[in-house]
């Protein structure tokens, strides 16, 4: 009986220590989760290639990046991965020159939460970006609800977005779009979207991308989105609320 009581004491001590360690680990995990920075948002700065610097705007969402340098005529789509306590970053990126796919390459760089994002490509090109606060505003997916359209001499597009973010669309080439918008953060007027493009020949595919909602003449009246498919196809559009 005495041995049984002593043994139980050791068991109780072991259980108590296990609970203490488990709770500490959970608290640490929760703390890390709360303090983990992300790069969601719009980043603006320069892109330098062969010694010449151009403008650059980057849209970062859920460990993805889509960037545009209109001066250079180059667009980029790729991944973002953090390490070294989120002070360093690397990824794989695909670029498009005047809409034509050029290459897939990699980059490494440094990151500072809501401040600075710098990357150097394997071949030497550099992007140097600053975080933009202009899209920080309370939002919900229902802000997107409505009919958005665009019209030009080359193409017309019409998108119908539901209260839950689901959407369908069609354009003058009879390409069809079917997908979903999701909020990135309740305090960012920025959204993730994924959709299937069909009945559009070589453009057909599954696209993932980034969109932003702006107020130009009326609240939430301009929708811009950029999406990519399998590092090889890039699609962008600017739509206005009807």
C-alpha positions as CSV (number, residue, x, y, z in Angstrom):
1,X,0.0,0.0,0.0
2,X,2.9,2.4,0.9
3,X,4.5,1.6,-2.5
4,X,1.3,2.3,-4.3
5,X,0.9,5.7,-2.6
6,X,4.5,6.7,-3.4
7,X,4.1,5.6,-7.0
8,X,0.9,7.7,-7.2
9,X,2.8,10.7,-6.0
10,X,5.3,10.4,-8.8
11,X,2.5,9.9,-11.3
12,X,0.7,13.0,-10.0
13,X,4.0,15.0,-10.2
14,X,4.5,13.8,-13.8
15,X,1.0,14.7,-14.8
16,X,1.3,18.1,-13.2
17,X,4.6,18.8,-15.0
18,X,3.1,17.6,-18.3
19,X,0.1,19.9,-17.9
20,X,2.4,22.8,-17.0
21,X,4.6,22.2,-20.0
22,X,1.6,21.8,-22.3
23,X,0.0,25.0,-21.1
24,X,3.3,26.9,-21.6
25,X,3.6,25.5,-25.1
26,X,0.1,26.5,-25.9
27,X,0.7,30.0,-24.5
28,X,3.9,30.3,-26.6
29,X,2.1,29.1,-29.7
30,X,-0.7,31.6,-29.1
31,X,1.8,34.4,-28.5
32,X,3.7,33.5,-31.7
33,X,0.4,33.4,-33.6
34,X,-0.7,36.8,-32.4
35,X,2.6,38.5,-33.0
36,X,3.3,36.8,-36.4
37,X,3.5,39.6,-39.0
38,X,2.0,39.2,-42.5
39,X,2.7,41.2,-45.7
40,X,-1.0,41.6,-46.7
41,X,-1.5,44.8,-48.5
42,X,-0.2,47.2,-51.1
43,X,3.5,48.0,-51.4
44,X,4.9,50.7,-53.6
45,X,8.5,51.6,-54.7
46,X,10.9,50.8,-57.5
47,X,12.1,47.9,-59.6
48,X,15.7,48.1,-60.9
49,X,17.0,46.1,-63.9
50,X,20.3,46.6,-65.7
51,X,20.9,49.7,-63.6
52,X,17.7,51.4,-64.6
53,X,14.9,52.0,-62.0
54,X,11.2,51.9,-62.7
55,X,8.1,52.3,-60.7
56,X,6.6,49.2,-59.0
57,X,3.4,48.4,-57.2
58,X,3.0,45.1,-55.4
59,X,-0.1,43.3,-54.0
60,X,0.7,40.8,-51.4
61,X,-1.9,38.3,-50.1
62,X,-1.7,34.9,-48.3
63,X,2.0,34.3,-49.1
64,X,1.5,35.3,-52.7
65,X,2.7,38.4,-54.6
66,X,1.6,40.1,-57.8
67,X,3.5,43.2,-58.9
68,X,3.4,45.6,-61.8
69,X,6.0,47.9,-63.2
70,X,4.1,49.9,-65.8
71,X,7.2,51.9,-66.7
72,X,9.1,48.8,-67.5
73,X,6.2,47.0,-69.0
74,X,6.8,44.0,-66.7
75,X,4.4,42.1,-64.4
76,X,5.3,39.6,-61.7
77,X,3.5,36.7,-60.0
78,X,5.0,34.5,-57.3
79,X,5.3,33.3,-53.7
80,X,6.4,34.9,-50.4
81,X,8.0,32.9,-47.6
82,X,9.3,34.3,-44.3
83,X,12.2,33.1,-42.1
84,X,14.7,34.4,-39.6
85,X,11.9,35.6,-37.2
86,X,10.1,37.2,-40.2
87,X,13.0,39.6,-40.9
88,X,14.0,37.7,-44.1
89,X,12.0,36.6,-47.1
90,X,12.4,34.5,-50.2
91,X,10.2,33.1,-53.0
92,X,9.8,32.0,-56.6
93,X,8.5,34.5,-59.1
94,X,7.4,34.5,-62.7
95,X,7.6,37.6,-64.9
96,X,5.7,38.8,-68.0
97,X,7.1,41.4,-70.4
98,X,4.3,43.3,-72.2
99,X,2.0,40.4,-71.3
100,X,4.3,37.6,-72.6
101,X,5.7,35.1,-70.2
102,X,9.5,35.5,-69.9
103,X,10.9,33.3,-67.1
104,X,10.5,31.8,-63.7
105,X,13.2,32.8,-61.2
106,X,13.8,33.1,-57.4
107,X,14.6,36.0,-55.0
108,X,15.7,36.6,-51.5
109,X,15.5,39.7,-49.3
110,X,14.5,41.5,-46.1
111,X,11.1,42.3,-44.6
112,X,9.9,44.7,-41.9
113,X,6.2,44.6,-40.9
114,X,4.1,47.4,-42.5
115,X,7.4,49.2,-43.4
116,X,9.9,47.8,-45.9
117,X,10.0,44.9,-48.4
118,X,13.3,44.5,-50.4
119,X,14.1,41.6,-52.7
120,X,17.0,40.7,-55.0
121,X,16.4,38.3,-57.9
122,X,18.8,35.4,-58.7
123,X,19.8,37.3,-61.8
124,X,20.5,40.6,-60.0
125,X,17.3,42.7,-60.4
126,X,16.1,44.4,-57.2
127,X,12.7,45.6,-55.9
128,X,12.6,48.1,-53.1
129,X,9.1,48.7,-51.7
130,X,7.4,50.6,-48.9
131,X,4.1,49.6,-47.3
132,X,1.1,51.7,-48.3
133,X,-1.5,52.6,-45.7
134,X,-4.0,54.0,-48.1
135,X,-6.2,50.9,-48.2
136,X,-6.5,50.5,-44.5
137,X,-10.3,50.7,-43.8
138,X,-13.0,48.5,-42.2
139,X,-14.5,46.2,-44.8
140,X,-16.7,43.2,-45.2
141,X,-17.3,40.9,-48.2
142,X,-20.8,42.4,-48.7
143,X,-19.1,45.8,-49.7
144,X,-18.4,44.1,-53.1
145,X,-22.0,43.1,-53.8
146,X,-23.4,44.5,-57.1
147,X,-22.8,44.6,-60.8
148,X,-19.4,45.8,-62.1
149,X,-18.6,46.3,-65.7
150,X,-16.0,47.8,-68.1
151,X,-16.2,48.8,-71.7
152,X,-13.5,49.7,-74.3
153,X,-13.0,49.5,-78.0
154,X,-11.4,46.1,-77.5
155,X,-13.5,44.4,-74.9
156,X,-16.5,44.6,-72.5
157,X,-16.8,42.7,-69.3
158,X,-19.7,42.3,-66.8
159,X,-19.4,40.8,-63.3
160,X,-22.2,40.1,-60.9
161,X,-21.0,39.7,-57.3
162,X,-23.2,38.3,-54.6
163,X,-23.4,39.3,-50.9
164,X,-21.3,36.2,-49.9
165,X,-18.5,37.0,-52.4
166,X,-19.5,34.5,-55.1
167,X,-19.4,35.9,-58.6
168,X,-20.1,35.1,-62.3
169,X,-19.0,37.1,-65.3
170,X,-18.9,37.2,-69.0
171,X,-17.0,39.3,-71.6
172,X,-17.5,40.3,-75.3
173,X,-15.4,37.3,-76.4
174,X,-17.9,35.1,-74.5
175,X,-15.3,34.0,-71.9
176,X,-17.0,32.9,-68.7
177,X,-15.9,33.6,-65.1
178,X,-17.1,31.8,-62.0
179,X,-15.5,32.2,-58.6
180,X,-15.3,33.7,-55.1
181,X,-13.9,36.8,-53.4
182,X,-12.7,36.6,-49.8
183,X,-11.6,39.3,-47.4
184,X,-7.9,39.3,-46.5
185,X,-8.4,41.3,-43.2
186,X,-11.4,43.1,-41.7
187,X,-9.3,46.3,-41.6
188,X,-8.1,46.2,-45.2
189,X,-10.2,47.1,-48.3
190,X,-8.4,44.3,-50.2
191,X,-9.6,40.9,-51.2
192,X,-8.4,37.5,-52.4
193,X,-10.2,36.0,-55.4
194,X,-10.1,32.7,-57.2
195,X,-12.1,31.8,-60.3
196,X,-12.3,29.4,-63.2
197,X,-12.1,31.0,-66.7
198,X,-13.8,28.9,-69.4
199,X,-14.9,29.0,-73.0
200,X,-11.8,31.2,-73.6
201,X,-9.4,29.0,-75.5
202,X,-5.8,29.1,-74.3
203,X,-6.8,31.5,-71.4
204,X,-8.9,28.8,-69.8
205,X,-7.8,27.8,-66.3
206,X,-8.0,28.3,-62.6
207,X,-6.9,31.7,-61.5
208,X,-5.9,33.1,-58.0
209,X,-5.3,36.7,-57.4
210,X,-5.8,39.9,-55.5
211,X,-8.3,42.8,-55.8
212,X,-8.9,46.2,-54.3
213,X,-12.0,48.2,-53.9
214,X,-11.8,52.0,-54.3
215,X,-14.2,54.9,-54.0
216,X,-13.8,57.3,-57.0
217,X,-17.0,59.1,-57.6
218,X,-19.2,57.1,-55.2
219,X,-18.5,54.7,-52.3
220,X,-17.0,51.4,-53.5
221,X,-17.4,52.2,-57.1
222,X,-14.2,50.9,-58.7
223,X,-12.9,47.3,-58.5
224,X,-9.4,46.4,-59.7
225,X,-8.2,42.8,-59.8
226,X,-5.1,40.9,-61.0
227,X,-4.9,37.1,-61.1
228,X,-2.5,34.5,-62.3
229,X,-2.7,30.9,-63.4
230,X,0.1,28.3,-62.9
231,X,2.9,30.9,-63.2
232,X,2.2,31.2,-66.9
233,X,-0.9,33.3,-67.4
234,X,-1.8,36.7,-66.0
235,X,-5.2,38.4,-66.1
236,X,-6.1,41.9,-64.9
237,X,-9.2,44.1,-65.2
238,X,-10.6,47.4,-63.9
239,X,-14.4,47.4,-63.4
240,X,-16.9,50.1,-62.4
241,X,-20.0,49.7,-60.4
242,X,-23.2,50.0,-62.4
